[in-house]
């Protein structure tokens, strides 16, 4: 039976680059994050080794899904299973490729409630990492992974942080005086058309970032 596998990489270790691209009409720019999504050929912090050919196969499978029109969605933080929770989705993976032994990828921040939280944090200078979520078998003797499959890549806080930034901010906004209304408006799509509402949401989130001393 395949195991649930997840591997964290910090913003710096992933060599993460945040890109801002203007797409279509309007002033709102789309944010992208690009960097190492998973490392191959080295023993990681979880004492596991992902052989390069396993990474290559997993990347090829994921890219095939994307090219065939399948949306590979990712969440803020991640659950303890392989299920994608739509209310936690913040981004979608647009591509992955190999660079040496590593799987490099690019993801697009979506205008969802959690995507808006991520966007505000990135624009405020918060360094967020990534965490691959997949399945495979692990050899008990040498820690090598086989039959590896990438399900998605999630956005996470720096692994050394005591609390996950996105989760703490999400709960803070939800419990604030205007937070619930803001999050509901985002879910209904108003955040895309009401600039005043977007400014209010960003102000609320920035206030919480400052209070959490992120």
Secondary structure by P-SEA (a helix, b strand, c coil): cccbbbbbbccccccbbbbbbbcccccbbbbbbbcccccccccccccccccaaaaaaaaaaaaaaaaaccccccccccccccccccccccccccccccccccccbbbbbcccaaaaaaaaaaaaccccbbbbbbbbbbcccccccccccccbbbbbccccccccaaaaaaaaaaaccaaaaaaaaaaaccccccaaaaaaaaaaaaaaaaaacc
